[in-house]
Amino acid sequence: MSDAMSLCKSCPIEQAVNLIQKKWLVLIIRDMFFGKTHFNQFKENKPKLSNKVLSECLKYMEENELVIKIGNPDNKLETEYKLTEKGKRLNKVLFEFG
């Protein structure tokens, strides 16, 4: 592996971009920074965001340790999604874009 390839794999900027490149993901993370934690809250003001895509995004975020899912398996309305420490570290990166 070349030195350039090795550098890219360890680059925190590339790692962050790879994590957040999925459509809708940045907006969902933004919503979490502003206190939203429930599935239906993430859909507010996003009429083109389908339930399927939102579910996929949240699952992707769980798998990549950006969020944790907290809730009652018997009542999905009580399920919450919270940013992990890794997810919270995206705050500075995302808000620097603005």
Backbone as ProteinMPNN parsed JSONL, in Angstrom:
{"seq_chain_A": "MSDAMSLCKSCPIEQAVNLIQKKWLVLIIRDMFFGKTHFNQFKENKPKLSNKVLSECLKYMEENELVIKIGNPDNKLETEYKLTEKGKRLNKVLFEFG", "coords_chain_A": {"N_chain_A": [[0.853, -1.17, 0.0], [0.569, 2.214, -0.827], [2.164, 5.166, 0.558], [0.459, 7.377, 0.412], [-2.084, 6.203, 0.238], [-2.177, 4.927, 2.702], [-2.076, 7.133, 4.402], [-4.535, 8.369, 3.781], [-6.371, 6.491, 4.787], [-6.041, 6.777, 7.502], [-6.806, 9.315, 7.969], [-8.637, 11.696, 9.72], [-10.502, 13.435, 8.621], [-11.304, 12.24, 6.212], [-12.426, 9.921, 7.289], [-14.587, 11.006, 8.717], [-16.096, 12.161, 6.623], [-16.713, 9.869, 5.148], [-18.438, 8.618, 6.95], [-20.653, 10.356, 7.079], [-21.711, 10.709, 4.557], [-24.036, 9.583, 3.577], [-27.296, 10.114, 2.321], [-29.5, 12.347, 3.942], [-28.421, 11.903, 6.439], [-26.801, 13.893, 7.694], [-28.7, 15.85, 8.281], [-30.317, 14.504, 10.091], [-28.518, 14.046, 12.172], [-28.016, 16.718, 12.814], [-30.556, 17.403, 13.786], [-30.539, 15.852, 16.096], [-28.57, 17.157, 17.59], [-30.016, 19.377, 18.197], [-31.84, 18.434, 19.984], [-33.804, 16.555, 19.215], [-35.086, 13.263, 19.45], [-36.729, 11.153, 18.767], [-38.188, 8.943, 16.313], [-40.393, 10.011, 14.731], [-39.965, 12.726, 15.142], [-37.654, 13.207, 13.695], [-38.628, 13.106, 11.16], [-40.149, 15.368, 10.878], [-40.75, 18.293, 9.019], [-39.455, 17.269, 6.806], [-40.63, 16.214, 4.245], [-39.966, 14.527, 2.114], [-38.514, 12.48, 3.151], [-38.617, 9.167, 3.62], [-40.146, 6.588, 5.677], [-38.764, 4.175, 5.462], [-36.202, 4.918, 4.511], [-35.377, 6.584, 6.604], [-35.335, 4.716, 8.71], [-33.281, 3.045, 7.749], [-31.137, 4.852, 7.812], [-30.92, 5.401, 10.57], [-30.301, 2.852, 11.508], [-27.856, 2.446, 10.196], [-26.402, 4.447, 11.467], [-26.379, 3.44, 14.055], [-24.919, 1.057, 13.666], [-22.464, 2.145, 13.029], [-21.738, 3.276, 15.336], [-22.58, 5.88, 15.99], [-24.952, 6.59, 17.113], [-27.017, 5.507, 19.857], [-29.608, 3.224, 20.488], [-32.377, 3.505, 22.459], [-34.906, 2.117, 24.311], [-38.256, 0.79, 24.587], [-38.986, -2.365, 23.584], [-41.563, -3.227, 23.192], [-43.073, -1.011, 22.696], [-42.766, 1.035, 20.237], [-43.045, 3.761, 20.039], [-41.877, 4.823, 22.234], [-39.203, 4.586, 21.813], [-35.963, 5.922, 21.705], [-33.317, 7.769, 20.174], [-30.004, 8.433, 20.727], [-27.107, 10.46, 20.535], [-23.867, 9.078, 20.502], [-20.658, 9.36, 22.136], [-18.864, 9.398, 20.041], [-20.554, 10.209, 17.959], [-21.236, 12.752, 18.912], [-18.831, 14.046, 18.595], [-18.85, 14.778, 15.977], [-20.034, 17.204, 15.896], [-18.396, 19.59, 15.898], [-17.134, 19.345, 13.399], [-19.341, 19.358, 11.59], [-20.628, 21.825, 12.157], [-18.662, 23.607, 11.471], [-18.771, 23.641, 8.739], [-20.878, 25.328, 8.202]], "CA_chain_A": [[0.0, 0.0, 0.0], [1.377, 3.416, -0.913], [2.084, 6.071, 1.705], [-0.721, 8.229, 0.243], [-3.254, 5.4, 0.591], [-2.12, 4.72, 4.142], [-2.423, 8.411, 5.021], [-5.974, 8.589, 3.616], [-7.119, 5.591, 5.666], [-5.943, 7.24, 8.88], [-7.181, 10.726, 7.985], [-9.929, 11.88, 10.394], [-11.438, 14.125, 7.72], [-11.869, 11.222, 5.32], [-13.271, 9.043, 8.087], [-15.832, 11.726, 9.001], [-16.86, 12.281, 5.376], [-17.249, 8.539, 4.834], [-19.548, 8.323, 7.855], [-21.818, 11.234, 6.934], [-22.062, 10.94, 3.163], [-25.358, 9.014, 3.288], [-28.338, 11.123, 2.212], [-30.312, 12.662, 5.117], [-27.713, 11.647, 7.686], [-26.363, 15.139, 8.324], [-29.874, 16.52, 8.836], [-30.753, 13.743, 11.265], [-27.552, 14.359, 13.223], [-28.302, 18.101, 13.221], [-31.75, 17.36, 14.628], [-30.149, 15.31, 17.4], [-27.874, 18.223, 18.313], [-31.035, 20.316, 18.657], [-32.689, 17.806, 20.99], [-34.765, 15.555, 18.744], [-34.633, 11.908, 19.798], [-37.701, 10.145, 18.335], [-38.345, 8.688, 14.883], [-41.295, 10.979, 14.096], [-39.359, 14.055, 15.208], [-36.69, 13.331, 12.596], [-39.396, 13.26, 9.913], [-40.762, 16.695, 10.835], [-40.188, 19.23, 8.04], [-38.721, 16.537, 5.768], [-41.681, 15.415, 3.616], [-39.432, 13.542, 1.167], [-37.825, 11.425, 3.888], [-39.542, 8.047, 3.858], [-39.906, 5.778, 6.878], [-37.757, 3.164, 5.134], [-34.888, 5.562, 4.45], [-35.045, 7.005, 7.958], [-34.959, 3.493, 9.442], [-31.961, 2.635, 7.261], [-30.155, 5.822, 8.323], [-30.739, 5.187, 12.001], [-29.597, 1.569, 11.652], [-26.483, 2.718, 9.768], [-25.773, 5.237, 12.527], [-26.144, 2.5, 15.168], [-23.837, 0.151, 13.273], [-21.219, 2.91, 13.006], [-21.568, 3.774, 16.697], [-22.865, 7.31, 16.081], [-26.103, 6.705, 18.002], [-27.492, 4.319, 20.546], [-31.061, 3.104, 20.49], [-32.854, 3.267, 23.823], [-36.351, 2.07, 24.29], [-39.096, -0.323, 24.964], [-39.276, -3.136, 22.374], [-43.008, -3.416, 23.055], [-43.704, 0.247, 22.314], [-41.808, 1.753, 19.407], [-43.189, 5.203, 20.235], [-41.002, 5.212, 23.339], [-37.811, 4.417, 21.404], [-35.19, 7.144, 21.518], [-31.985, 7.664, 19.59], [-29.114, 9.412, 21.354], [-25.754, 10.48, 20.003], [-22.784, 8.548, 21.319], [-19.528, 10.307, 22.176], [-18.356, 9.465, 18.668], [-21.5, 11.046, 17.22], [-21.123, 14.124, 19.407], [-17.604, 14.639, 18.072], [-19.133, 15.325, 14.645], [-20.563, 18.551, 16.095], [-17.453, 20.61, 15.441], [-16.943, 19.181, 11.952], [-20.557, 19.779, 10.874], [-20.912, 23.242, 12.318], [-17.62, 24.371, 10.775], [-19.208, 23.776, 7.35], [-21.848, 26.404, 8.137]], "C_chain_A": [[0.901, 1.237, 0.0], [1.208, 4.27, 0.338], [0.847, 6.952, 1.625], [-1.985, 7.47, 0.64], [-3.315, 5.186, 2.099], [-2.531, 5.983, 4.88], [-3.926, 8.651, 4.947], [-6.778, 7.723, 4.582], [-7.081, 6.056, 7.119], [-6.384, 8.695, 9.035], [-8.559, 10.915, 8.642], [-10.957, 12.6, 9.523], [-12.096, 13.12, 6.787], [-12.801, 10.287, 6.087], [-14.611, 9.713, 8.37], [-16.7, 11.827, 7.76], [-17.472, 10.943, 4.993], [-18.452, 8.202, 5.7], [-20.801, 9.115, 7.519], [-22.271, 11.442, 5.501], [-23.439, 10.402, 2.771], [-26.413, 10.125, 3.299], [-29.172, 11.179, 3.497], [-29.536, 12.572, 6.429], [-27.321, 12.932, 8.41], [-27.551, 15.86, 8.958], [-30.407, 15.806, 10.08], [-29.816, 14.026, 12.44], [-27.773, 15.784, 13.728], [-29.505, 18.142, 14.155], [-31.42, 16.837, 16.024], [-29.408, 16.356, 18.226], [-28.862, 19.246, 18.864], [-32.1, 19.654, 19.528], [-33.715, 16.801, 20.505], [-34.201, 14.167, 19.012], [-35.545, 10.807, 19.262], [-37.852, 10.122, 16.816], [-39.198, 9.765, 14.21], [-40.759, 12.407, 14.144], [-38.366, 14.265, 14.068], [-37.388, 13.558, 11.262], [-40.019, 14.648, 9.77], [-40.004, 17.582, 9.852], [-39.307, 18.562, 6.983], [-39.714, 15.639, 5.018], [-41.164, 14.354, 2.641], [-38.674, 12.405, 1.841], [-38.818, 10.316, 4.234], [-39.181, 7.323, 5.153], [-38.779, 4.778, 6.636], [-36.354, 3.774, 5.153], [-34.451, 6.025, 5.836], [-34.611, 5.808, 8.802], [-33.568, 3.027, 9.049], [-30.863, 3.553, 7.793], [-29.872, 5.586, 9.804], [-29.989, 3.881, 12.271], [-28.115, 1.735, 11.283], [-25.729, 3.475, 10.867], [-25.483, 4.377, 13.759], [-24.94, 1.615, 14.867], [-22.479, 0.839, 13.29], [-20.971, 3.658, 14.316], [-21.688, 5.29, 16.816], [-24.038, 7.565, 17.016], [-26.303, 5.389, 18.743], [-29.012, 4.382, 20.556], [-31.485, 2.706, 21.894], [-34.368, 3.158, 23.758], [-36.963, 0.778, 24.717], [-39.43, -1.114, 23.701], [-40.769, -3.36, 22.138], [-43.735, -2.152, 22.596], [-42.696, 1.108, 21.563], [-41.903, 3.263, 19.582], [-42.293, 5.717, 21.361], [-39.524, 5.106, 22.975], [-37.164, 5.768, 21.162], [-33.853, 6.808, 20.882], [-31.153, 8.788, 20.172], [-27.738, 9.316, 20.707], [-24.784, 9.864, 21.008], [-21.698, 9.621, 21.393], [-18.938, 10.478, 20.784], [-19.256, 10.356, 17.816], [-21.404, 12.502, 17.621], [-19.883, 14.823, 18.868], [-17.793, 15.192, 16.661], [-19.63, 16.769, 14.719], [-19.644, 19.608, 15.496], [-17.276, 20.539, 13.931], [-18.143, 19.73, 11.189], [-20.802, 21.269, 10.978], [-19.835, 24.129, 11.719], [-17.969, 24.553, 9.302], [-20.104, 24.989, 7.167], [-21.221, 27.719, 8.235]], "O_chain_A": [[1.882, 1.295, 0.742], [0.238, 4.12, 1.081], [0.238, 7.251, 2.652], [-2.86, 8.027, 1.302], [-4.388, 5.257, 2.699], [-3.254, 5.916, 5.874], [-4.533, 9.085, 5.926], [-7.773, 8.188, 5.138], [-7.997, 5.76, 7.886], [-6.333, 9.239, 10.138], [-9.545, 10.351, 8.168], [-12.159, 12.387, 9.682], [-13.312, 13.149, 6.596], [-13.855, 9.907, 5.577], [-15.657, 9.071, 8.276], [-17.909, 11.605, 7.83], [-18.623, 10.886, 4.561], [-19.392, 7.563, 5.227], [-21.908, 8.596, 7.659], [-23.14, 12.278, 5.252], [-23.948, 10.756, 1.707], [-26.414, 10.976, 4.188], [-29.503, 10.138, 4.064], [-29.976, 13.126, 7.437], [-27.499, 13.035, 9.624], [-27.428, 16.419, 10.048], [-30.891, 16.45, 11.011], [-30.269, 14.223, 13.568], [-27.725, 16.031, 14.934], [-29.486, 18.822, 15.181], [-31.96, 17.325, 17.017], [-29.6, 16.432, 19.439], [-28.589, 19.904, 19.869], [-33.148, 20.247, 19.783], [-34.441, 16.238, 21.324], [-33.009, 13.917, 18.83], [-35.17, 9.635, 19.298], [-37.67, 11.131, 16.135], [-38.769, 10.367, 13.225], [-41.074, 13.212, 13.268], [-38.249, 15.37, 13.537], [-36.807, 14.133, 10.341], [-40.377, 15.057, 8.666], [-38.773, 17.619, 9.853], [-38.501, 19.232, 6.337], [-39.643, 14.416, 5.147], [-41.863, 13.377, 2.373], [-38.24, 11.468, 1.171], [-39.734, 10.508, 5.033], [-38.062, 7.431, 5.654], [-37.937, 4.562, 7.509], [-35.432, 3.21, 5.742], [-33.285, 5.875, 6.202], [-33.621, 5.889, 9.53], [-32.766, 2.656, 9.906], [-29.789, 3.088, 8.178], [-28.717, 5.574, 10.23], [-29.142, 3.819, 13.162], [-27.234, 1.224, 11.975], [-24.569, 3.181, 11.156], [-24.466, 4.563, 14.426], [-24.055, 1.446, 15.705], [-21.457, 0.198, 13.537], [-20.119, 4.543, 14.396], [-21.003, 5.917, 17.624], [-24.12, 8.622, 17.642], [-25.838, 4.328, 18.327], [-29.61, 5.456, 20.623], [-31.019, 1.708, 22.445], [-35.031, 4.033, 23.2], [-36.302, -0.171, 25.137], [-40.102, -0.581, 22.818], [-41.189, -3.649, 21.018], [-44.883, -2.218, 22.157], [-41.885, 1.813, 22.163], [-40.939, 3.976, 19.301], [-41.989, 6.909, 21.427], [-38.673, 5.507, 23.769], [-37.731, 6.641, 20.505], [-33.33, 5.704, 21.038], [-31.543, 9.954, 20.12], [-27.267, 8.228, 20.375], [-24.878, 10.105, 22.211], [-21.822, 10.675, 20.769], [-18.557, 11.583, 20.398], [-18.762, 11.17, 17.036], [-21.482, 13.39, 16.773], [-19.874, 16.043, 18.702], [-16.979, 15.99, 16.198], [-19.644, 17.474, 13.71], [-20.074, 20.423, 14.68], [-17.27, 21.57, 13.258], [-17.973, 20.491, 10.237], [-21.15, 21.911, 9.987], [-20.086, 25.31, 11.48], [-17.518, 25.512, 8.676], [-20.099, 25.613, 6.106], [-21.911, 28.737, 8.195]]}, "name": "protein", "num_of_chains": 1, "seq": "MSDAMSLCKSCPIEQAVNLIQKKWLVLIIRDMFFGKTHFNQFKENKPKLSNKVLSECLKYMEENELVIKIGNPDNKLETEYKLTEKGKRLNKVLFEFG"}
